[in-house]
Amino acid sequence: MLISALILCVTTSCNTNTSFKPVKPELSVSADHRYLVLENGNPFLWLGGTVWGMSEWLSREEIDIYLNDRKSKGFNVVQICLFWGKREDDPVGFTVNPTNYYGFKAFRETDGKPDASQPLIIDGGTPLQSNDYWDHVEYIIQSANELDMMVALLPVWGRRYVNATHANFSEKLFTEAGMAGYGKFLGQKFKSYSNIIWVMGGDVQPDLGGNYLNHYRAMAEGIIYGITGERVKWSENSPLWDYALMTYHPDGAPLRNSSRWFHSDPWLDFNMIETYTHVDSVFVAVQNDYKLTDPVKPTVLAEPGYENHPSHKGSISEIQIRRQAWQSMFAGAAGFTYGAFRDSVGNGPIFSPFKGWEKLLDLEGVKSMKYIRSFCLENNWPSWTPVNDLIIPNPGQGEFQKVAVKSGPGNDIFIYFPENKSTLLQLKAHFPVNKDIIFQWYNTKSGKYSEKVKISLPEDGITFGPPGDWSDAILLLSNRM
């Protein structure tokens, strides 16, 4: 029997028992509002992977392949879209109400069009034996949870179904009321899971093609209503917002990110950036968010340039993946997301995921992602503060810009060299002149440290360059052994 989205279903998986108490998310914002933390207070460094079409394209077995692979590579977030517009046999095509791998559609239809107010629910299913689309979504959330992975869950691709700005591949289906109702349904359905990060938006600027800010705010309100059973306005400072961790996914205009429209909204816990193919804009985009102080909020680069994706500089290479990641973290980001396009024979892309996507799981760029997480956590990443006064006279530009952070409490300095070129450093503002300092190199591709070397710091600066044939590296400076 079909059940309306706004009627509470009686199956256990819907979690709508009136005696059920919603759980708070595993993640929250740190006390200094710069990064995310787990329930035990430990810092959570977001290392995500985009696989937007997972709930539409993949079987349970394929979901397991992806999640287990990414877990083994250090990833802790998977970014998916529940209603993305499956591309059928053409990775650039569009299906207005696509079926998932098992033939289930997300929404009931009226006059041949999906009704955004009526998710299609069929009683009796489970995540392992799905009767409908939403059982399969629950399999993803449940499987990620078992691997201690978070799901950054984007309810609807705004570019296709809300603003409908994707020319020839979009249709306006979600009204403001529909967004609120859909949000309520999702909040009710998945309120027992603490590993969800709710993501409004969907590759779109909310003021593009009209003013849709209140559509996305209505969805945030609906999610909280579904989770808690209580209403709250998007502009209201309320403890109810603590029952969901929320952000907004913009499009690839690198300096027009979630902070532009929603930074002061109480529902927005942290900012999200997409730079897409603009590899020269990463540091500036993250720094712009980092410098916002009223209020201070974390920011995540959640969609940079994908490995192998065409750009104005050619296909994005493995070293450009690392440059984007390290420039993000050194600019003050709370995390970074990796994505992959196609290989030379047409397998992929992973973000769809499209035919032969499994063959792209071990691209060169992804292999060094685990070193981002390990280096940051080994070197007191939560205490990092970007510093820009020591790379003189030529810090470089765009993807070749050298970037630095100071790490407390010992005031160590880390400098990322995005290419193997020497540069003069002025360190006297950070270390005593004519005193010994210790330097060491970190190979960002292999995750290996060089030996520590002691030198005396001269008055007029000192020149450093990465060792030998290292393509890019981090210089570690300290006055402590």
N, C-alpha and C positions, 0 to 999 in steps of 0.2 A: 504494500500500500504506500502511495506517495504521501509525504507529510510536508506541509508548508514550513518554510524556514523559520517562521515566527512562532510556530507551535513547538513546545518543548517535547522532544521525543523521549521515549521511555527506555531506550537501550542503554546499557551500561556505558558504552563508548561516548555517549553524548554528554555525560557528566552534568546532567541538569537536575539531579535529585535535590529537593529543597533543603535537605540537611547537609548537603555538600558545601564545604567551605573552600573558596578559591585559594590557590597558593600564590605566593609572591614569586617573581622571577628570581632565578639563581643569580642573575647579574644586577648590579646597581652601580651608581656613579660614585667614584671615590670622594673622600672628604674634601680634597682640593679641587674637585670637579675637572680633573685633567684626563682621567682614564676610567676604565670599568673594573669592578672588583667582584669576586665570588662571595658567596654567603659567609665563608670563613675569613673574609678580609684579604685574601691573597689577590694580587693584581691579575687581571685577565687581559692578556695581549691578544687582541682580535687578529687572527690569521684566517681569512675567509677564502672560499672558492665559489665562483658563480656557476650555477647550473640552473638557470632560471626556469627552464621547461621540464624540470625533473618530474613533477607530479603529472604532467601530460604525456611525456614520452616513455618513461622508464618502467620496467617491471620491478617487482620486489627484488629479484635476484640482481638486476642491474643496479638498483639503488644500493644494495649491499656492496657491490664491487666498488662503486664510487666512494661511498662513505668509508669503507675500510682502507682504501688506498689513501684517501686524504688524511685520515687519522694517522696512518703510518708515516706520513710526511710532515706531521706536526700541525696540521690544520685543526682548528677548533670551532669553525663556523661554516655552515653551508647556506648559501643565499639562493632562495627559490621564490618563484612567483606562482600563486595558486591558479590564477586565470590570466594566461599569458598570450594566448592566441596561437595554438599549435600550428606549425608550418607544414604539416603533412609531408609530401614527398619533395617539397621545395623549401630549403632552409630560409628563403626570404619570402615565402608565401604567407597566407593568413587564413585562418578558419575561425569564424565568429563564435562558434560554440563547440570547441573541439572535444573529441572523446579522448580518454586516457588510454593507456596500454591495454586495459581490460575492456574497453568499449563503453565506459561510463562517461556521461556528460556531467558538467558541474551544475548546470542550471536547467530548470524546466523551461519550455519554450512557449511563447505566445505569438501566433501568426508567423511561425518559423524563425523567431528571434529569441535568444536566451532572455529570460526574465530575471534581471539582476536582483529582484526582491525575493526570488524563490530558489534557493539552492535545492538540488534534487537529492532528497533523502529517501532511502529504502531501508526499512527495519531489518534487523537480524544479522547484519554483517559485522565483521571484526577486522582489525588491521591485517590479519593473516588470511582471512577469507572475506574479501571485500564484496559487498553488495552494491556499493555506490562509489562515486568519485571521492567522497570525503573519508571513507574508510581507508582508502589508499593514501590520502594525505596524512592520515593519522599514522600509517605505517612509517612514513618518512620521519615524522616527529619522534615517534617511539624508538625507531632504530637509531637515530642520532643521539637520543637521550641515553640509550644503552652504551654508547661509545663516548659519553661525556662530551658531546658536541652540541653546540647551539644551532638553532635554525632561525636565520633571519628571514622572516616570512612576510612576503609582500602580497597582500590579498588580491590586487588587481593591477595590471599594467596600465597606468594612467594614460600613457601615450596612445594606447590603442582604444581604450574603452571609456575614458572619462573626458579628457581634453580632446581626444581623437585627432592628434596632430601628425600621425604617421600617414602621410599621403598614400591613398589607395590601399592601405592596410589597416584601417581602423574604423570604428563606428561608435558613436555616442550611445551608450547603453545605461550608464550609471548616473542617476540623478543624485542630488544631495540626500534625499530621503532614502534612496536605494543604498547609498554608501553607509548610512547609519544602520539600516536594517541588516545589511550584509556583515558589517562589523559586529553587530550584536550576535548574529548567528555564529560567527567564528569565535567570539569570546566565550559563548556558552559551550560550544563544541569542544574547545581545547583548553578550558580553564584549569584542568588538572595538571597541565604540563608546565614546568618551570623553566624549560630550555628554549622558550620562544622569545625572539626579539621581533616586535611588530614594526613593519616598515611601510609607511604611507608612500604615495607617489607612484613611481614606476617610469623612470627614464623620461621625466617631463618636468618642465617649469610650470608651477601651478597658475601662473598668470599668462600662459601662452595659449592663444586662441580664445581668450576670454578670462574671466576671473573665477578660478576653481578652488581658491584657498579654502573656502568653507566646505567644499565637498570632502577634502582630505581631513579637515578638522572634524567633520561629522562622523567620518569613519573611526577616528580616534575615540570620540565620545561613545560611539556604538560598541566598540570593543570593550571599553570599561564597563558599560552597562551590561553587556553580556557576561563578563567575568564576575562582577560584583552584585548585579541586580539593582544597582543604584545609578542615578543619573548625575552627570557632572558636565559643566560647560567647558569648552576648550580653553576659555580664558580664565578659568577659575583655578586658583591655587588650592588643591585638595589632596588629602592623603590617599584618596582613591586612585590617583595616578600611580601610586607605588605598586599597584597590582599588575602593571605592565611596563615593560621597557620599550620605548618608542623612538623612532627617528623617521626621516623622510629621504627617499631616494630621488635625486634630481636627474637632469640629463647631462650630456657631455660638455656643456659650456663650462669651462674649467673654473671660472670665477663667479658663477651664478649657482650657488649651492643652497642647501637647506637653510643655512643661517640667514640668507637674504630675505626669506619670507617668514620663517617660523622661530627664529632664535629665541625670542622672548616668550613664546607660547609655553605654558606650564607642562603640556603633554609631551613636548619634544625634549627627551632626556639627553640626547647627544646629536651632533651634526654629522651629516654624511656628504661626502664629496664624490663626484664622478668627473674625471678628467678625460676619460676615453683615450683618443689618440694624441692628445696634447701633452706629449712627454716633456715639453719645455716648461709647462705651467705647474708642475706638481708642487714644487717647494713653495711658490707664491700662494697657490690655492690653500694649502694647509696652514701656512703662516697667517693668512688673513683670518682664518677661523681661530687660530691659537691666540691672536692678539685681541680678540673680542673679550671684553671684561664685564659687560652688563647685560646678562650674567656671563660667568665663565662656564663653558660646557666642553666636554670632550668632542673630538672630531675623528672620523674614520675615513680613510681613502678607500671607498668600497667598490669602485670600478675604475681602475686605471686602464692604460692601454693593454690589450690582450697580447699574449705571446703569439707571434706569426701574423698579427692583424696588420693590414696595410695602413700606412700613415704617410704624411708628406715627406718623411725621411726614408721611406721603404718599409719593409716588414719589420715589426717590432721584435727585436732580438732578445736573447737571454740576458745580456748585460743591461739592456734598457729596462727589463723587468726588475733587475736588482737596483738600478738607479732610482726607479720610481719608488721602490720599497724603502730604500735607505734614506732618500731625501724626504719621504713622508715622515718616517720615524724621527729623523733629526730636526724636522720642522715642528714637531710637537704632537704628531698624530697618536691616537690611542690604538691604532691598528691599520692593517693593510689587507687588501683582497687580491688574489691572483685569478686570472682568467686566461683561457686559451682559445685560439681561433682554429684554423685548419692547418693540416700539414701539406707538403708539396704534391701529394697525390689526391687531395680532396677529402681526407677523413676529417670529421668534425663539422662544426665547432663543438667544443665541450659545453659552452654556455647554453646551447639549445636543449639538450645534447643531440647531435645529429649523427648520421651513419658513420660507423667506425670510430666513434669518439673515444673508445677504450684505448685505441692506439696512440692517443695523445696524452695519456696519463703520466708519461715519463719524459716529457719534453725537457730540454736542458734548463730552462728558466725555473721550472718548478722544483728542481733538485736542491736549489739553494734556499728555498723558502724556509725550511726548518732552521736554518742558521740565523735567520732574522729573530725568530722567537728565542732561540737558545742564547744568542749574544745579548739581546736586550735584557732577558731575565738574569743572566749571569752578571751583568754589569749595571744593576740597580736602575733599570730603565724608568721606574716611576719618579725618580728624582731628577731626571734630565731636564735641563733648561737650555733652549737654543741660544747660542752666542754667535755674534757676527762681527766681532771686532778684531779678530786675530789672523784672518786670512788676507794678507796684504802683500802686494798691491792688486793681485788678480785672482779673485775667487772663482772666475768662470761664470758662464751664463747658461740658463736653461737646464738641459739634462746634464751639462758638464759643470754645473756649479758645485763647488766644494762647500760642505756644510758642517757645522760643529755644534756640539752640546757640551755643557758642563754637568758633571755628575757628582752629586753630594753623597755623603757628607765630606768626603775628602777633596772635593773640588777637582777631581780628575777631568781631563779634557779628551774628548773623542772627536776625530775629524774624518769625514768620509771623503775619499778621493774617487770620483766617478771614472777617472781614467788614469793611466800611468804617466803622469806629468808632475814634475817637482814644483813646489811653490814655497815662497818665503812666508814664514809665520812670525807674527809679533806676539810673544807670549808673556812679556813682562807685566802685563796687567793681571796675570793669573799665577805666575810663578816668580820667585825671587831671582833677580839677575845674578850671574856668577855663582849660582848654586847648582848642585846636581839635580837633574831630572831623569826620569826613567821613560824610555819609549819602547814601544812594541807594536808590531803590525798584526792585523787580523785579515785573513784571506776570506772575503765574502763569498767566494765561489766554493771553496773547500771546507770552510769552517775551522781552519787551522790557525793557531797563533805562532808568530815567530818568537825567537828568544828575546828576552828583555835586555836592553842596552842602557848603560848609564852615560850621560854626557853632561857637560857644564853649559848652562844657558848664557849665551852672550848678550850684550846690551843691544846690539843692532839687529836682532832677530836671527832666525835659523831656518835653513832650507831643508825640506823633507820631500821625498818622493817614494812611491811604493817599490817594493823589491822586484828585481829581475823582470820576469815576464808576467807578473800579476796584472790582470786587466783592470781591476778596481780593488780598493782596500780601505780599511779603517786604521787610522793611526791613534794609538792610545798613549796619552801622556800623563805622568804622575810624578809627584815628588816623594812618593812612598814606595818602598820595595814590596 
